[in-house]
Amino acid sequence: MVSTADPAKQERRRRIVNAAKEVFAEAGYHGASINAIIERAQIARGTFYLYFESKSAVFDSILEQALSDLRSRIHRIAVDDSGAPPPQVQLRAQVLATLEYVIRDRSLALLLLSAGHTPDAEATERLDQFFADMRDLLQRALQTGMELGLLRPCQPELVAAAMLGMIRGVIELLVRQSSVRPIDEVVTEMLTVALRGVLVA
């Protein structure tokens, strides 16, 4: 594998990854091929192999980068800092940043939504692990929220699974529908449901 310290090499790698995301989103993991990726990226076959040894390697790279990017958008809520915004405002900002990240990259969103719909056991396992990691992030955030007294006592594992299901459902609605909904409104509704439910107070 080549070093990606060189800006030109970074750009070439980015082009390969973006092309791969589009191919995976359109054809699914099973239907995607290295040929399709190199054609979309407009590179030689040898160039692909300078950066990735296989289709699964570039798939793993996409998931690893997505998880890293999502982790960077989820922070511990600051409650001891008098200059920090209220916890609800901090939470909203994090949910908004996370949802915007996924929705903005439609190919990534479609790839992630393919979990459970691909006949390839290897890809299914990788996607399942991605969502297990996301569930773990949510679970730890819930545990921290309870420790800080911001959340009622709950079963973090169950609530994290429920929240992840809601997030996946919202992402699917947003990327598959023709009408565009403002992300800000979507986040407001999601947080209202997640924090207060749907019963009239």
Biotite code that builds the C-alpha atoms (Angstrom):
import biotite.structure as struc

atoms = struc.array([
    struc.Atom([0.000, 0.000, 0.000], chain_id="A", res_id=1, res_name="MET", atom_name="CA", element="C"),
    struc.Atom([1.201, 3.506, -0.783], chain_id="A", res_id=2, res_name="VAL", atom_name="CA", element="C"),
    struc.Atom([1.639, 6.256, 1.771], chain_id="A", res_id=3, res_name="SER", atom_name="CA", element="C"),
    struc.Atom([-1.208, 8.790, 1.579], chain_id="A", res_id=4, res_name="THR", atom_name="CA", element="C"),
    struc.Atom([0.780, 11.717, 3.014], chain_id="A", res_id=5, res_name="ALA", atom_name="CA", element="C"),
    struc.Atom([1.048, 13.219, -0.477], chain_id="A", res_id=6, res_name="ASP", atom_name="CA", element="C"),
    struc.Atom([-2.014, 15.431, -1.250], chain_id="A", res_id=7, res_name="PRO", atom_name="CA", element="C"),
    struc.Atom([-2.270, 13.966, -4.774], chain_id="A", res_id=8, res_name="ALA", atom_name="CA", element="C"),
    struc.Atom([-2.329, 10.460, -3.329], chain_id="A", res_id=9, res_name="LYS", atom_name="CA", element="C"),
    struc.Atom([-4.911, 11.495, -0.736], chain_id="A", res_id=10, res_name="GLN", atom_name="CA", element="C"),
    struc.Atom([-7.096, 12.855, -3.515], chain_id="A", res_id=11, res_name="GLU", atom_name="CA", element="C"),
    struc.Atom([-6.714, 9.662, -5.575], chain_id="A", res_id=12, res_name="ARG", atom_name="CA", element="C"),
    struc.Atom([-7.636, 7.526, -2.567], chain_id="A", res_id=13, res_name="ARG", atom_name="CA", element="C"),
    struc.Atom([-10.641, 9.755, -1.851], chain_id="A", res_id=14, res_name="ARG", atom_name="CA", element="C"),
    struc.Atom([-11.762, 9.349, -5.468], chain_id="A", res_id=15, res_name="ARG", atom_name="CA", element="C"),
    struc.Atom([-11.536, 5.556, -5.203], chain_id="A", res_id=16, res_name="ILE", atom_name="CA", element="C"),
    struc.Atom([-13.484, 5.520, -1.912], chain_id="A", res_id=17, res_name="VAL", atom_name="CA", element="C"),
    struc.Atom([-16.212, 7.831, -3.270], chain_id="A", res_id=18, res_name="ASN", atom_name="CA", element="C"),
    struc.Atom([-16.530, 5.730, -6.422], chain_id="A", res_id=19, res_name="ALA", atom_name="CA", element="C"),
    struc.Atom([-16.733, 2.561, -4.315], chain_id="A", res_id=20, res_name="ALA", atom_name="CA", element="C"),
    struc.Atom([-19.473, 4.075, -2.126], chain_id="A", res_id=21, res_name="LYS", atom_name="CA", element="C"),
    struc.Atom([-21.532, 4.879, -5.204], chain_id="A", res_id=22, res_name="GLU", atom_name="CA", element="C"),
    struc.Atom([-21.043, 1.404, -6.678], chain_id="A", res_id=23, res_name="VAL", atom_name="CA", element="C"),
    struc.Atom([-21.883, -0.333, -3.389], chain_id="A", res_id=24, res_name="PHE", atom_name="CA", element="C"),
    struc.Atom([-24.966, 1.882, -2.971], chain_id="A", res_id=25, res_name="ALA", atom_name="CA", element="C"),
    struc.Atom([-26.207, 1.107, -6.484], chain_id="A", res_id=26, res_name="GLU", atom_name="CA", element="C"),
    struc.Atom([-25.275, -2.562, -6.848], chain_id="A", res_id=27, res_name="ALA", atom_name="CA", element="C"),
    struc.Atom([-24.984, -3.760, -3.255], chain_id="A", res_id=28, res_name="GLY", atom_name="CA", element="C"),
    struc.Atom([-21.854, -5.424, -1.930], chain_id="A", res_id=29, res_name="TYR", atom_name="CA", element="C"),
    struc.Atom([-22.531, -8.684, -3.747], chain_id="A", res_id=30, res_name="HIS", atom_name="CA", element="C"),
    struc.Atom([-23.181, -6.993, -7.094], chain_id="A", res_id=31, res_name="GLY", atom_name="CA", element="C"),
    struc.Atom([-20.315, -4.524, -6.851], chain_id="A", res_id=32, res_name="ALA", atom_name="CA", element="C"),
    struc.Atom([-17.056, -5.294, -8.618], chain_id="A", res_id=33, res_name="SER", atom_name="CA", element="C"),
    struc.Atom([-13.570, -3.837, -8.660], chain_id="A", res_id=34, res_name="ILE", atom_name="CA", element="C"),
    struc.Atom([-14.049, -3.254, -12.400], chain_id="A", res_id=35, res_name="ASN", atom_name="CA", element="C"),
    struc.Atom([-17.082, -1.066, -11.718], chain_id="A", res_id=36, res_name="ALA", atom_name="CA", element="C"),
    struc.Atom([-15.199, 0.852, -9.026], chain_id="A", res_id=37, res_name="ILE", atom_name="CA", element="C"),
    struc.Atom([-12.164, 1.585, -11.213], chain_id="A", res_id=38, res_name="ILE", atom_name="CA", element="C"),
    struc.Atom([-14.401, 2.605, -14.117], chain_id="A", res_id=39, res_name="GLU", atom_name="CA", element="C"),
    struc.Atom([-16.334, 4.992, -11.860], chain_id="A", res_id=40, res_name="ARG", atom_name="CA", element="C"),
    struc.Atom([-13.096, 6.378, -10.379], chain_id="A", res_id=41, res_name="ALA", atom_name="CA", element="C"),
    struc.Atom([-11.514, 6.571, -13.854], chain_id="A", res_id=42, res_name="GLN", atom_name="CA", element="C"),
    struc.Atom([-8.275, 4.923, -12.748], chain_id="A", res_id=43, res_name="ILE", atom_name="CA", element="C"),
    struc.Atom([-6.189, 1.972, -13.876], chain_id="A", res_id=44, res_name="ALA", atom_name="CA", element="C"),
    struc.Atom([-6.645, -1.398, -12.172], chain_id="A", res_id=45, res_name="ARG", atom_name="CA", element="C"),
    struc.Atom([-3.087, -1.227, -10.857], chain_id="A", res_id=46, res_name="GLY", atom_name="CA", element="C"),
    struc.Atom([-3.825, 2.115, -9.202], chain_id="A", res_id=47, res_name="THR", atom_name="CA", element="C"),
    struc.Atom([-6.704, 0.569, -7.256], chain_id="A", res_id=48, res_name="PHE", atom_name="CA", element="C"),
    struc.Atom([-4.407, -2.121, -5.868], chain_id="A", res_id=49, res_name="TYR", atom_name="CA", element="C"),
    struc.Atom([-1.865, 0.474, -4.748], chain_id="A", res_id=50, res_name="LEU", atom_name="CA", element="C"),
    struc.Atom([-4.481, 1.638, -2.224], chain_id="A", res_id=51, res_name="TYR", atom_name="CA", element="C"),
    struc.Atom([-6.673, -1.406, -1.532], chain_id="A", res_id=52, res_name="PHE", atom_name="CA", element="C"),
    struc.Atom([-5.960, -5.109, -1.787], chain_id="A", res_id=53, res_name="GLU", atom_name="CA", element="C"),
    struc.Atom([-9.571, -6.146, -2.397], chain_id="A", res_id=54, res_name="SER", atom_name="CA", element="C"),
    struc.Atom([-13.213, -5.116, -2.618], chain_id="A", res_id=55, res_name="LYS", atom_name="CA", element="C"),
    struc.Atom([-13.657, -5.991, 1.063], chain_id="A", res_id=56, res_name="SER", atom_name="CA", element="C"),
    struc.Atom([-10.710, -3.754, 2.006], chain_id="A", res_id=57, res_name="ALA", atom_name="CA", element="C"),
    struc.Atom([-12.267, -0.664, 0.424], chain_id="A", res_id=58, res_name="VAL", atom_name="CA", element="C"),
    struc.Atom([-15.661, -1.602, 1.951], chain_id="A", res_id=59, res_name="PHE", atom_name="CA", element="C"),
    struc.Atom([-14.035, -1.845, 5.399], chain_id="A", res_id=60, res_name="ASP", atom_name="CA", element="C"),
    struc.Atom([-12.319, 1.500, 4.836], chain_id="A", res_id=61, res_name="SER", atom_name="CA", element="C"),
    struc.Atom([-15.668, 3.163, 4.091], chain_id="A", res_id=62, res_name="ILE", atom_name="CA", element="C"),
    struc.Atom([-17.246, 1.779, 7.273], chain_id="A", res_id=63, res_name="LEU", atom_name="CA", element="C"),
    struc.Atom([-14.221, 2.625, 9.432], chain_id="A", res_id=64, res_name="GLU", atom_name="CA", element="C"),
    struc.Atom([-14.187, 6.222, 8.163], chain_id="A", res_id=65, res_name="GLN", atom_name="CA", element="C"),
    struc.Atom([-17.948, 6.577, 8.687], chain_id="A", res_id=66, res_name="ALA", atom_name="CA", element="C"),
    struc.Atom([-17.673, 5.304, 12.263], chain_id="A", res_id=67, res_name="LEU", atom_name="CA", element="C"),
    struc.Atom([-14.730, 7.617, 12.954], chain_id="A", res_id=68, res_name="SER", atom_name="CA", element="C"),
    struc.Atom([-16.610, 10.602, 11.511], chain_id="A", res_id=69, res_name="ASP", atom_name="CA", element="C"),
    struc.Atom([-19.725, 9.786, 13.544], chain_id="A", res_id=70, res_name="LEU", atom_name="CA", element="C"),
    struc.Atom([-17.703, 9.368, 16.750], chain_id="A", res_id=71, res_name="ARG", atom_name="CA", element="C"),
    struc.Atom([-16.165, 12.798, 16.189], chain_id="A", res_id=72, res_name="SER", atom_name="CA", element="C"),
    struc.Atom([-19.669, 14.302, 16.217], chain_id="A", res_id=73, res_name="ARG", atom_name="CA", element="C"),
    struc.Atom([-20.729, 12.693, 19.514], chain_id="A", res_id=74, res_name="ILE", atom_name="CA", element="C"),
    struc.Atom([-19.259, 14.296, 22.630], chain_id="A", res_id=75, res_name="HIS", atom_name="CA", element="C"),
    struc.Atom([-19.842, 14.119, 26.348], chain_id="A", res_id=76, res_name="ARG", atom_name="CA", element="C"),
    struc.Atom([-22.413, 16.736, 27.358], chain_id="A", res_id=77, res_name="ILE", atom_name="CA", element="C"),
    struc.Atom([-20.699, 19.503, 29.340], chain_id="A", res_id=78, res_name="ALA", atom_name="CA", element="C"),
    struc.Atom([-22.702, 20.184, 32.497], chain_id="A", res_id=79, res_name="VAL", atom_name="CA", element="C"),
    struc.Atom([-19.962, 21.563, 34.787], chain_id="A", res_id=80, res_name="ASP", atom_name="CA", element="C"),
    struc.Atom([-18.981, 24.390, 32.428], chain_id="A", res_id=81, res_name="ASP", atom_name="CA", element="C"),
    struc.Atom([-21.061, 27.471, 33.224], chain_id="A", res_id=82, res_name="SER", atom_name="CA", element="C"),
    struc.Atom([-20.237, 28.894, 29.788], chain_id="A", res_id=83, res_name="GLY", atom_name="CA", element="C"),
    struc.Atom([-21.540, 25.826, 27.932], chain_id="A", res_id=84, res_name="ALA", atom_name="CA", element="C"),
    struc.Atom([-24.992, 25.847, 26.300], chain_id="A", res_id=85, res_name="PRO", atom_name="CA", element="C"),
    struc.Atom([-27.803, 23.980, 28.119], chain_id="A", res_id=86, res_name="PRO", atom_name="CA", element="C"),
    struc.Atom([-27.569, 20.153, 27.814], chain_id="A", res_id=87, res_name="PRO", atom_name="CA", element="C"),
    struc.Atom([-30.608, 19.997, 25.492], chain_id="A", res_id=88, res_name="GLN", atom_name="CA", element="C"),
    struc.Atom([-28.959, 22.482, 23.120], chain_id="A", res_id=89, res_name="VAL", atom_name="CA", element="C"),
    struc.Atom([-25.714, 20.476, 23.111], chain_id="A", res_id=90, res_name="GLN", atom_name="CA", element="C"),
    struc.Atom([-27.638, 17.250, 22.465], chain_id="A", res_id=91, res_name="LEU", atom_name="CA", element="C"),
    struc.Atom([-29.579, 18.822, 19.621], chain_id="A", res_id=92, res_name="ARG", atom_name="CA", element="C"),
    struc.Atom([-26.383, 20.103, 17.996], chain_id="A", res_id=93, res_name="ALA", atom_name="CA", element="C"),
    struc.Atom([-24.845, 16.622, 18.117], chain_id="A", res_id=94, res_name="GLN", atom_name="CA", element="C"),
    struc.Atom([-27.924, 14.895, 16.679], chain_id="A", res_id=95, res_name="VAL", atom_name="CA", element="C"),
    struc.Atom([-28.143, 17.521, 13.944], chain_id="A", res_id=96, res_name="LEU", atom_name="CA", element="C"),
    struc.Atom([-24.450, 17.134, 13.023], chain_id="A", res_id=97, res_name="ALA", atom_name="CA", element="C"),
    struc.Atom([-24.743, 13.335, 12.966], chain_id="A", res_id=98, res_name="THR", atom_name="CA", element="C"),
    struc.Atom([-27.881, 13.244, 10.832], chain_id="A", res_id=99, res_name="LEU", atom_name="CA", element="C"),
    struc.Atom([-26.569, 15.886, 8.431], chain_id="A", res_id=100, res_name="GLU", atom_name="CA", element="C"),
    struc.Atom([-23.366, 13.879, 7.957], chain_id="A", res_id=101, res_name="TYR", atom_name="CA", element="C"),
    struc.Atom([-25.230, 10.729, 6.903], chain_id="A", res_id=102, res_name="VAL", atom_name="CA", element="C"),
    struc.Atom([-27.939, 12.416, 4.827], chain_id="A", res_id=103, res_name="ILE", atom_name="CA", element="C"),
    struc.Atom([-25.445, 14.631, 2.984], chain_id="A", res_id=104, res_name="ARG", atom_name="CA", element="C"),
    struc.Atom([-23.643, 11.502, 1.729], chain_id="A", res_id=105, res_name="ASP", atom_name="CA", element="C"),
    struc.Atom([-26.536, 9.677, 0.024], chain_id="A", res_id=106, res_name="ARG", atom_name="CA", element="C"),
    struc.Atom([-24.306, 6.843, -1.208], chain_id="A", res_id=107, res_name="SER", atom_name="CA", element="C"),
    struc.Atom([-23.092, 6.165, 2.326], chain_id="A", res_id=108, res_name="LEU", atom_name="CA", element="C"),
    struc.Atom([-26.655, 6.296, 3.651], chain_id="A", res_id=109, res_name="ALA", atom_name="CA", element="C"),
    struc.Atom([-27.843, 3.765, 1.050], chain_id="A", res_id=110, res_name="LEU", atom_name="CA", element="C"),
    struc.Atom([-24.857, 1.525, 1.757], chain_id="A", res_id=111, res_name="LEU", atom_name="CA", element="C"),
    struc.Atom([-25.627, 1.554, 5.485], chain_id="A", res_id=112, res_name="LEU", atom_name="CA", element="C"),
    struc.Atom([-29.310, 0.877, 4.834], chain_id="A", res_id=113, res_name="LEU", atom_name="CA", element="C"),
    struc.Atom([-28.367, -2.251, 2.870], chain_id="A", res_id=114, res_name="SER", atom_name="CA", element="C"),
    struc.Atom([-27.664, -4.019, 6.181], chain_id="A", res_id=115, res_name="ALA", atom_name="CA", element="C"),
    struc.Atom([-29.850, -7.101, 6.308], chain_id="A", res_id=116, res_name="GLY", atom_name="CA", element="C"),
    struc.Atom([-30.585, -6.906, 2.577], chain_id="A", res_id=117, res_name="HIS", atom_name="CA", element="C"),
    struc.Atom([-27.372, -8.295, 1.129], chain_id="A", res_id=118, res_name="THR", atom_name="CA", element="C"),
    struc.Atom([-26.802, -12.002, 0.380], chain_id="A", res_id=119, res_name="PRO", atom_name="CA", element="C"),
    struc.Atom([-23.095, -11.663, 1.106], chain_id="A", res_id=120, res_name="ASP", atom_name="CA", element="C"),
    struc.Atom([-22.377, -12.992, 4.604], chain_id="A", res_id=121, res_name="ALA", atom_name="CA", element="C"),
    struc.Atom([-19.065, -11.108, 4.833], chain_id="A", res_id=122, res_name="GLU", atom_name="CA", element="C"),
    struc.Atom([-20.671, -7.740, 4.081], chain_id="A", res_id=123, res_name="ALA", atom_name="CA", element="C"),
    struc.Atom([-23.564, -8.489, 6.438], chain_id="A", res_id=124, res_name="THR", atom_name="CA", element="C"),
    struc.Atom([-21.105, -9.227, 9.231], chain_id="A", res_id=125, res_name="GLU", atom_name="CA", element="C"),
    struc.Atom([-19.240, -5.964, 8.609], chain_id="A", res_id=126, res_name="ARG", atom_name="CA", element="C"),
    struc.Atom([-22.442, -3.901, 8.546], chain_id="A", res_id=127, res_name="LEU", atom_name="CA", element="C"),
    struc.Atom([-23.750, -5.662, 11.660], chain_id="A", res_id=128, res_name="ASP", atom_name="CA", element="C"),
    struc.Atom([-20.516, -4.773, 13.455], chain_id="A", res_id=129, res_name="GLN", atom_name="CA", element="C"),
    struc.Atom([-20.836, -1.146, 12.339], chain_id="A", res_id=130, res_name="PHE", atom_name="CA", element="C"),
    struc.Atom([-24.327, -0.906, 13.839], chain_id="A", res_id=131, res_name="PHE", atom_name="CA", element="C"),
    struc.Atom([-23.216, -2.769, 16.975], chain_id="A", res_id=132, res_name="ALA", atom_name="CA", element="C"),
    struc.Atom([-20.534, -0.097, 17.411], chain_id="A", res_id=133, res_name="ASP", atom_name="CA", element="C"),
    struc.Atom([-23.128, 2.644, 16.904], chain_id="A", res_id=134, res_name="MET", atom_name="CA", element="C"),
    struc.Atom([-25.447, 0.973, 19.429], chain_id="A", res_id=135, res_name="ARG", atom_name="CA", element="C"),
    struc.Atom([-22.539, 0.861, 21.881], chain_id="A", res_id=136, res_name="ASP", atom_name="CA", element="C"),
    struc.Atom([-21.915, 4.597, 21.384], chain_id="A", res_id=137, res_name="LEU", atom_name="CA", element="C"),
    struc.Atom([-25.567, 5.368, 22.104], chain_id="A", res_id=138, res_name="LEU", atom_name="CA", element="C"),
    struc.Atom([-25.605, 3.053, 25.104], chain_id="A", res_id=139, res_name="GLN", atom_name="CA", element="C"),
    struc.Atom([-22.573, 4.746, 26.652], chain_id="A", res_id=140, res_name="ARG", atom_name="CA", element="C"),
    struc.Atom([-24.118, 8.178, 26.003], chain_id="A", res_id=141, res_name="ALA", atom_name="CA", element="C"),
    struc.Atom([-27.287, 7.062, 27.795], chain_id="A", res_id=142, res_name="LEU", atom_name="CA", element="C"),
    struc.Atom([-25.314, 5.712, 30.742], chain_id="A", res_id=143, res_name="GLN", atom_name="CA", element="C"),
    struc.Atom([-23.427, 9.002, 31.005], chain_id="A", res_id=144, res_name="THR", atom_name="CA", element="C"),
    struc.Atom([-26.711, 10.908, 30.838], chain_id="A", res_id=145, res_name="GLY", atom_name="CA", element="C"),
    struc.Atom([-28.088, 8.891, 33.756], chain_id="A", res_id=146, res_name="MET", atom_name="CA", element="C"),
    struc.Atom([-24.902, 9.390, 35.783], chain_id="A", res_id=147, res_name="GLU", atom_name="CA", element="C"),
    struc.Atom([-25.148, 13.148, 35.238], chain_id="A", res_id=148, res_name="LEU", atom_name="CA", element="C"),
    struc.Atom([-28.809, 13.158, 36.269], chain_id="A", res_id=149, res_name="GLY", atom_name="CA", element="C"),
    struc.Atom([-29.957, 14.345, 32.838], chain_id="A", res_id=150, res_name="LEU", atom_name="CA", element="C"),
    struc.Atom([-31.923, 11.168, 32.040], chain_id="A", res_id=151, res_name="LEU", atom_name="CA", element="C"),
    struc.Atom([-34.336, 9.035, 34.005], chain_id="A", res_id=152, res_name="ARG", atom_name="CA", element="C"),
    struc.Atom([-33.154, 5.553, 35.007], chain_id="A", res_id=153, res_name="PRO", atom_name="CA", element="C"),
    struc.Atom([-33.643, 3.235, 32.021], chain_id="A", res_id=154, res_name="CYS", atom_name="CA", element="C"),
    struc.Atom([-32.213, 0.112, 30.397], chain_id="A", res_id=155, res_name="GLN", atom_name="CA", element="C"),
    struc.Atom([-29.498, 1.660, 28.195], chain_id="A", res_id=156, res_name="PRO", atom_name="CA", element="C"),
    struc.Atom([-29.091, -1.399, 25.972], chain_id="A", res_id=157, res_name="GLU", atom_name="CA", element="C"),
    struc.Atom([-32.797, -1.518, 25.086], chain_id="A", res_id=158, res_name="LEU", atom_name="CA", element="C"),
    struc.Atom([-33.175, 2.239, 24.716], chain_id="A", res_id=159, res_name="VAL", atom_name="CA", element="C"),
    struc.Atom([-30.040, 2.452, 22.533], chain_id="A", res_id=160, res_name="ALA", atom_name="CA", element="C"),
    struc.Atom([-31.432, -0.266, 20.253], chain_id="A", res_id=161, res_name="ALA", atom_name="CA", element="C"),
    struc.Atom([-34.771, 1.568, 20.022], chain_id="A", res_id=162, res_name="ALA", atom_name="CA", element="C"),
    struc.Atom([-33.085, 4.887, 19.260], chain_id="A", res_id=163, res_name="MET", atom_name="CA", element="C"),
    struc.Atom([-30.862, 3.318, 16.611], chain_id="A", res_id=164, res_name="LEU", atom_name="CA", element="C"),
    struc.Atom([-33.942, 1.799, 14.978], chain_id="A", res_id=165, res_name="GLY", atom_name="CA", element="C"),
    struc.Atom([-35.617, 5.208, 14.904], chain_id="A", res_id=166, res_name="MET", atom_name="CA", element="C"),
    struc.Atom([-32.506, 6.848, 13.431], chain_id="A", res_id=167, res_name="ILE", atom_name="CA", element="C"),
    struc.Atom([-32.238, 4.199, 10.706], chain_id="A", res_id=168, res_name="ARG", atom_name="CA", element="C"),
    struc.Atom([-35.927, 4.595, 9.887], chain_id="A", res_id=169, res_name="GLY", atom_name="CA", element="C"),
    struc.Atom([-35.630, 8.376, 9.627], chain_id="A", res_id=170, res_name="VAL", atom_name="CA", element="C"),
    struc.Atom([-32.527, 8.118, 7.412], chain_id="A", res_id=171, res_name="ILE", atom_name="CA", element="C"),
    struc.Atom([-34.309, 5.658, 5.133], chain_id="A", res_id=172, res_name="GLU", atom_name="CA", element="C"),
    struc.Atom([-37.310, 7.995, 4.816], chain_id="A", res_id=173, res_name="LEU", atom_name="CA", element="C"),
    struc.Atom([-35.118, 10.995, 4.055], chain_id="A", res_id=174, res_name="LEU", atom_name="CA", element="C"),
    struc.Atom([-32.913, 9.354, 1.414], chain_id="A", res_id=175, res_name="VAL", atom_name="CA", element="C"),
    struc.Atom([-35.703, 7.481, -0.386], chain_id="A", res_id=176, res_name="ARG", atom_name="CA", element="C"),
    struc.Atom([-38.459, 10.099, -0.550], chain_id="A", res_id=177, res_name="GLN", atom_name="CA", element="C"),
    struc.Atom([-38.674, 12.669, -3.311], chain_id="A", res_id=178, res_name="SER", atom_name="CA", element="C"),
    struc.Atom([-39.698, 15.630, -1.153], chain_id="A", res_id=179, res_name="SER", atom_name="CA", element="C"),
    struc.Atom([-37.019, 17.323, 0.917], chain_id="A", res_id=180, res_name="VAL", atom_name="CA", element="C"),
    struc.Atom([-37.647, 17.965, 4.593], chain_id="A", res_id=181, res_name="ARG", atom_name="CA", element="C"),
    struc.Atom([-35.540, 20.481, 6.526], chain_id="A", res_id=182, res_name="PRO", atom_name="CA", element="C"),
    struc.Atom([-33.123, 18.506, 8.717], chain_id="A", res_id=183, res_name="ILE", atom_name="CA", element="C"),
    struc.Atom([-33.740, 20.960, 11.555], chain_id="A", res_id=184, res_name="ASP", atom_name="CA", element="C"),
    struc.Atom([-37.450, 20.010, 11.640], chain_id="A", res_id=185, res_name="GLU", atom_name="CA", element="C"),
    struc.Atom([-36.616, 16.307, 11.469], chain_id="A", res_id=186, res_name="VAL", atom_name="CA", element="C"),
    struc.Atom([-34.247, 16.600, 14.451], chain_id="A", res_id=187, res_name="VAL", atom_name="CA", element="C"),
    struc.Atom([-36.885, 18.485, 16.459], chain_id="A", res_id=188, res_name="THR", atom_name="CA", element="C"),
    struc.Atom([-39.417, 15.685, 15.905], chain_id="A", res_id=189, res_name="GLU", atom_name="CA", element="C"),
    struc.Atom([-36.863, 12.947, 16.616], chain_id="A", res_id=190, res_name="MET", atom_name="CA", element="C"),
    struc.Atom([-35.794, 14.519, 19.898], chain_id="A", res_id=191, res_name="LEU", atom_name="CA", element="C"),
    struc.Atom([-39.373, 15.152, 20.939], chain_id="A", res_id=192, res_name="THR", atom_name="CA", element="C"),
    struc.Atom([-40.207, 11.475, 20.414], chain_id="A", res_id=193, res_name="VAL", atom_name="CA", element="C"),
    struc.Atom([-36.971, 10.209, 21.966], chain_id="A", res_id=194, res_name="ALA", atom_name="CA", element="C"),
    struc.Atom([-37.173, 12.432, 25.048], chain_id="A", res_id=195, res_name="LEU", atom_name="CA", element="C"),
    struc.Atom([-40.929, 12.795, 25.596], chain_id="A", res_id=196, res_name="ARG", atom_name="CA", element="C"),
    struc.Atom([-42.668, 10.054, 23.631], chain_id="A", res_id=197, res_name="GLY", atom_name="CA", element="C"),
    struc.Atom([-45.905, 10.678, 21.743], chain_id="A", res_id=198, res_name="VAL", atom_name="CA", element="C"),
    struc.Atom([-48.462, 10.904, 24.561], chain_id="A", res_id=199, res_name="LEU", atom_name="CA", element="C"),
    struc.Atom([-50.090, 14.228, 25.368], chain_id="A", res_id=200, res_name="VAL", atom_name="CA", element="C"),
    struc.Atom([-48.610, 15.520, 28.616], chain_id="A", res_id=201, res_name="ALA", atom_name="CA", element="C"),
])
